[in-house]
Amino acid sequence: MYQLKLALRPAAIVEAEAKTEGRAISHVLRRVVEDYASMYGLSRSQFEALEADRKALGLDKQGYFKELLDHRYRVVLASGAGAPGPAVPQLPAAAVSRKR
């Protein structure tokens, strides 16, 4: 068991989210911690690639998430909300079949 203290604003945000979801505050906080630790449930290969990128950039997790969100923010500024991001290069068919 852990006990933590939150400032009023973050506490209000967590309480509001818990109420909206019909969940306990502890559930919301547990999900936040689990998402942070697992990079939002990405597959192992995705996690490992992004973790290597994070380390190569010399960023902590918070800084890396900010970097990722900044990239999306720039797409939104350039193309508008809901716009697809830049085209993602496709893996060669041989690489895709090996991954499965």
Summary of the structure (lengths in Angstrom):
residues: 100
radius of gyration: 17.8
end to end distance: 39.3
largest distance: 52.7
contacts: 177
relative contact order: 0.05
helix: 68%
strand: 0%
